[in-house]
Amino acid sequence: MKANRMLRFCAWMVCLSLALAPLAAQAGQAKAPATDKVNINTATAEQLQALPGIGPVLAKTIIDHRAKNGKFTKIEEILNVKGVGEKMFQKIKDRLVV
């Protein structure tokens, strides 16, 4: 009886692992490595969030700013986005491209 219960438990764990494997792989691809450059004119919210200090709200603000005002012509223009200050710019500037 215990062997049967253990076998069912193991089968359940294998099924669960197989079901969650694609989600785990997808989650690992969402963020760019810490050294990748991010084009602020084409980046998705997920790509922007790979930058230090940028979460979902600020990523959306950057995208909204870009949609309203057009493409950035130089990386320093990201300072015109509400929520991006000089301190944050100094942390991310080496990873930005236009």
C-alpha positions as CSV (number, residue, x, y, z in Angstrom):
1,M,0.0,0.0,0.0
2,K,2.8,2.4,0.9
3,A,4.7,1.5,-2.3
4,N,1.5,2.3,-4.4
5,R,1.1,5.7,-2.6
6,M,4.8,6.5,-3.2
7,L,4.6,5.6,-6.9
8,R,1.5,7.9,-7.3
9,F,3.4,10.7,-5.5
10,C,6.4,10.3,-7.8
11,A,4.3,10.2,-10.9
12,W,2.5,13.4,-9.7
13,M,5.8,15.1,-9.1
14,V,7.1,14.2,-12.6
15,C,3.9,15.5,-14.2
16,L,4.2,18.7,-12.2
17,S,7.8,19.2,-13.2
18,L,7.0,18.7,-16.9
19,A,4.1,21.1,-16.7
20,L,6.2,23.8,-15.0
21,A,9.4,23.4,-17.1
22,P,8.3,25.7,-20.0
23,L,7.4,28.4,-17.5
24,A,10.7,28.2,-15.8
25,A,12.5,28.4,-19.2
26,Q,10.4,31.3,-20.3
27,A,11.1,33.2,-17.0
28,G,14.8,32.7,-17.5
29,Q,14.7,34.4,-20.9
30,A,12.7,37.4,-19.8
31,K,15.6,39.4,-18.5
32,A,18.7,40.3,-20.4
33,P,22.1,39.5,-18.9
34,A,23.5,42.4,-16.8
35,T,25.9,43.3,-19.6
36,D,23.5,43.5,-22.6
37,K,22.9,46.9,-24.2
38,V,19.3,48.0,-24.2
39,N,18.0,50.1,-27.1
40,I,15.7,52.6,-25.4
41,N,13.9,53.2,-28.7
42,T,12.8,49.6,-29.3
43,A,13.0,48.0,-25.9
44,T,10.0,46.1,-24.4
45,A,9.0,46.6,-20.8
46,E,10.7,43.4,-20.0
47,Q,14.0,44.5,-21.5
48,L,13.8,47.8,-19.8
49,Q,13.2,46.0,-16.5
50,A,16.6,44.2,-16.9
51,L,18.2,47.6,-16.2
52,P,19.0,48.3,-12.5
53,G,16.4,50.3,-10.8
54,I,13.7,50.0,-13.5
55,G,10.6,48.2,-12.5
56,P,7.3,47.6,-14.3
57,V,5.9,51.1,-13.6
58,L,9.0,53.0,-14.8
59,A,9.3,50.8,-17.8
60,K,5.8,51.6,-18.8
61,T,6.5,55.3,-18.2
62,I,9.5,55.2,-20.5
63,I,7.5,53.4,-23.2
64,D,4.6,55.9,-22.9
65,H,7.1,58.8,-23.1
66,R,8.6,57.3,-26.2
67,A,5.2,56.9,-27.8
68,K,4.1,60.4,-27.0
69,N,7.4,62.3,-27.8
70,G,9.0,60.1,-30.5
71,K,12.3,58.3,-30.5
72,F,15.2,59.3,-28.3
73,T,18.0,60.8,-30.3
74,K,20.6,60.4,-27.5
75,I,20.7,58.4,-24.3
76,E,20.7,61.5,-22.1
77,E,17.1,62.3,-23.2
78,I,15.9,59.5,-20.9
79,L,16.4,62.1,-18.2
80,N,13.3,63.8,-19.5
81,V,11.2,60.8,-18.4
82,K,9.5,61.4,-15.0
83,G,11.2,59.0,-12.5
84,V,14.6,58.9,-14.2
85,G,17.0,61.1,-12.4
86,E,20.7,61.7,-12.6
87,K,21.6,59.0,-10.1
88,M,19.6,56.4,-12.0
89,F,21.0,57.6,-15.3
90,Q,24.6,57.2,-14.0
91,K,23.8,53.5,-13.0
92,I,22.3,52.6,-16.4
93,K,24.0,54.8,-19.0
94,D,26.6,52.3,-20.0
95,R,23.9,49.8,-21.0
96,L,21.8,52.3,-23.0
97,V,21.9,52.7,-26.8
98,V,19.6,54.6,-29.3
